[in-house]
Amino acid sequence: MPEPARIHPTAIVEPGAEIAAGVVVGPYSLIGPLVTLGPGSEIGAHVVLDGRVRLGARCRVGHGALIGGVPQDLKFREGLPVGVSVGDDTVIREYVTVHRATHEGRDTRIGSRCLLMVSSHVAHDCVVGDEVIIINYAGLTGHVTVEDRATIGGLTGIHPFTRIGTYAYVGGCAKVTQDVPPFVMADGIPATARGVNEIGMRRGGVDGEGRRQVRAAFRILYRSGLAPAAAAARLKAELGGHPLVARLVDFIEGSKRGIVPPPGATNAATEDANSEERVW
């Protein structure tokens, strides 16, 4: 027989909230009427779940977190059908803030098995994949996309509409104003490409051949002297048969902000992100 929900007597659960079996709600927390909590989830003390918030199974939310708050966006209008959705087994630690979406019918989305560390922030309309780690005090501004298994370092700031590719690693205190390609480690102010995330790929089960192909692709992209568009064409011709390289090429070709440059390069992407003439 499923274990019943346990709600502390000082918590406020408003009528309409859906609380599954095995949920624990800590003292002085506020659960709004449009909230859905999946089975086995744990909500700490002084947590606020506001608006349309959907948590998957076995999520954990630390003390003082705010999920579903009104976005810090002047375009937002009250009453829009927007919210926050979180996948299964994700951990959101103390004092994290996750804001609801701005655009009608959308959610700010966080995937499954993620870890959002203390006091990190996910703004409106962000899309965070599965098994992503966001370290303390990092800030994702509006419309940022973070793909599966990426890591965002502490105190990092990410510009609106920027994309962080799968298995990318962004170092702490970085200023990210352009897209970080899959498998790339980026760091600095502004962030530049420093190498390949070998450890992350190994931990994620990428085999030796896959890592070798990614290293070769990184050399062409960042050490051949080619502009990104020309490098992508060469990658496609020489290594594009490998699925990891194909994913890297797709990411580069789909970039609207341009990708982070190598250290010391001058990147003109803010002037013309799609120009094939620019070096960086």
Secondary structure, 3 states (H helix, E strand, C coil): CCCCCEECCCCEECCCCEECCCCEECCCCEECCCCEECCCCEECCCCEECCEEEECCCCEECCCCEEEECCCCCCCCCCCCCEEEECCCCEECCCCEEECCCCCCCEEEECCCCEECCCCEECCCCEECCCCEECCCCEECCCCEECCCCEECCCCEECCCCEECCCCEECCCCEECCEECCCEEEECCCCEEEEECHHHHHHCCCCHHHHHHHHHHHHHHHHCCCCHHHHHHHHHHHCCCCHHHHHHHHHHHCCCCCECCCCCCCCCCCCCCCCCCCCC
